[in-house]
């Protein structure tokens, strides 16, 4: 009944040579977000929980991009995150495995105009754990949506990062009103306990 959701672990977002790398890569590396997310996803698979990836990508020429925010306007300006391009793919350290869910969407929040809610409910999921980038943008937006939709929402704080520590910390403080805040070690322990009980 649990899903680990890795948010936007894509080349263009979390690697230094990606279009958004100048904003997000340094903190993602410093906080080892890829490594922490990998541990969480592995623990999810071992426990029988769902391993879910959300990614953003748009068709060439961006006919499906509604650039109504500075963040989304930057996508068109930088010509990044094009469906089918290597830099729009999940980083190789986190390559999805058979049975994982990979959901592509076009908004900041992963539930907006996507099948994420339908997919999770079809699997009986009622608890979601979030890791990924950026804490104060897509992670927060998707987590707020999850909370509003009635999911038990958990943020794995040390598996998330933003452009800078202050933005991350402010987001975590805000999310604490809507979600549970935990660590990778605690989350893995809980997932392992669930596997043992099953």
N, C-alpha and C positions, 0 to 999 in steps of 0.2 A: 504493500500500500504506500510505498515510498518511492520517490524519484530524486536522483541527483541531477540537477540541471546545470550544465556548463554553458555559460553565456559568452558568445562571441569570441571564442578562442581561435581566431582566424589570423592568418599572416598579416593582412592589412591593418589589423588592430593591435596585435600584441608583439610583433617583431620589429626590430629597429629599422628595417628597410621598408616597412609597410607604410601606407599613406597616413595612418594615424599613429605610427610608431613614435613620432616626435612627441606626441602627447602622452602615450600610454606605456611604451615599451620599457622605459627605465624602471618605473615602479613595478611593472609586471615581473621584471627580472629580479629586482631587489627583494620583492616579497615572494618570489618563486611560485607565482600563481599557476604556471603550467604544471609544475611538479606537484603542487598541492591538489590541483584539480584532478590530476592523474591518479593520485592516491584515493581520492574520493570516488572517482568513477570505477576504479578497480574494486574498491570495497562494496560499491553498489552491486556490481556484477556478481561478486562472491556471495552476497547476502540474498540475491534474488530480487533486489530493488531494480528499478528502471534506470538505465544510464541514458540521459537525454542531452542532446546538444541543440542549442539555438544558434542560428547564424543569420546574418543579414547579407543579402545580395540582391542585385537588381539586373534586369535585362540590359543588354547592350543598348546604349542610347538613352537609357533611363526612362522609358515610357511609363514604368510603374513606380517611379519615385515622386512622392509629394514632398517637396523641399520646403516645408512650412516652419522649419526651425533652423537656427544657425548650424546645428550639428548635421542635419540632413543636407543642408545647402552645401556643406563642405564635401559631401560625397560626390556631388556632381562636379564641383569645382576641381577636385583632385582626380576625378575619373577613376575611382577605386571601387572595390567590392562588386565587380561585374561578374554575374553568374557565368561559370565556366572558366574563369581565370584562376591561375594557381594561387594568387594572393587572397582570393575569396574563400579558399578552402581552410578546413581545420588544420592547425599546425600538426606536423607529423608525429610529434611526441604524444599526441592525444588522438591519433587516428581512430575513428569509430570502429567498433567490432560488430560482428554478426549479432543481431538482436538488439543493438542500440537504436535509439530514435534520433534522427537528425531532421530538425525542422527549420526551414528557411522562411524568413518573414521580412517585411519591408518597413516596419515601424520601429521606434525605439524600444517599446515594450513588446515582449515576445508573445503575449496573448492577443494583441491587437490584430484583427483581420487575419488570424491564423487558425490552424487546427489544433493548437497546443492543448487547449482545455478539453476538446473532444478526445484527443489521443490519451491524455492522462486519465480522464474519467472512464474511458473504455478499458483501461488497465486496472481500474479500481484504486487509483492513486488518490490519497487524501492528504499526504504530507510531501512537501517539496523542500529540498535543500539547494541553495544557490551558491555557485562559485563563478568567478569570471570577471570580465572587464566591460565597462567601467562601473565601479561601485555606485557612483552618484548619477549614472545615466541609465544604461540598459539593465544592469542588475537591479537597481532600485525601482525602476519603472516596472519591470516584470514582477518583482517581489510584491510591490503594492497591488498590482493586478491580481496576483495569486491570493493575497490576503482578502481583497474585496470579493473574490470568487468563492471564498470559504475554505481554502486550503490551509492546513497547518503550515506556516511559512517559517523557514529557518535559514538564516544567513550564516554561511561559514566565513567568518570575517577574515581569517588569515589566508583564505583561498580567493580573495577578491582584491582588486586594486583600482585606483583612479589615477588621474594625472599627477596628483601630489598627495602626500599624507594627510594634509588638512582636509581636502575634499573627501577623501575616504573616511576619515574619522567623523566628519560632520554627517555624512550619509549614514554611517552605522548608528550614530546617536539618534538620528531621526527614525531610522528603521526599527530601532528598539521599541518604539511605540506600537508597531504593527506586526513584528516578527520576533522570533527567538534568535538570539545571537550566540553562536558557538564557535568552536575551533575545529580544525581538521582532525586533530587527535580525538576530541570528544565525539565528533560525528562518526569517525571510523569505529570507535568503541561501541557506539550505539548501534551502528549497522552490523557489526560483528555479533553483538548480543542478540540482535533480531535473527541473525542466521542460526545461531546456536539454539535459540528457542524453537525455531521452525523445525 
